[in-house]
Amino acid sequence: MTLPAWDDPEFKGGTMIKCALWLVQEIGEGNTFTKEQLRRAFPGISQVDRRLRDLRDFKWVVLTSTEDASLLAEDQRFVRAGVPVWDPAARRAASPQKALSAKQKQAVLARDDYMCTVCGIGGAEQYADDSNQTAVLSVTRRLTVLPDGREETLLVTECKRCRAGDDGRPARSDEVVAEIKRLDPADQRRLARWAERGRRGSTPLERAWNAYRRLPEEARQEVRRALDT
């Protein structure tokens, strides 16, 4: 469909929709803008910042200096467009469900040890591959296929980066069970112990390898010579 112009006075879309069009038509993915630019584009609208943040519920990714340390306090970066909210059908299909209460969110975060269940990063930690970005955790809904084939929407803790990279496919616990059943009995028992403890164990071989890898290269050479003899 042809996009309406964000500043067309005849266009009757709400402020959130106009903000989305402004980002696409004036800023462009990957580029930065300032709060002042946003306010100048929408003069007289006191809640324009909040309407822009509402786009995150529709999988739009806009980072602030809190999440991207390379930005100044006044800057934001338009990373990626999400649901085309100017399309009424797409907007209705993706409309956020009833907001979670603070108590519900806190319970899920505590259950997940305040870590992203996708990549394992903790809240406010720096990403190993990008020290300019720190993890911001949120509680999201994930369509999940249970082992008996039932579908349920369940709550899960994710960091903003993993949430942005979500391809929309459901989590398949039925496939996980099938994969586990293909393991030999010893590995199934080991996995069951990991699940019971809530963390992965390691074998003596893995511990020895990790200890070897922590040595300086000269010491590793000495270890290799010792093993040769």
Beta strands, then each sheet from edge to edge (+ up, - down):
strand 1: 32-34
strand 2: 61-64
strand 3: 75-80
strand 4: 126-127
strand 5: 130-134
strand 6: 137-145
strand 7: 151-159
strand 8: 171-172
sheet 1: 1+ 3- 2+
sheet 2: 4+ 5-
sheet 3: 7+ 6- 8-
end
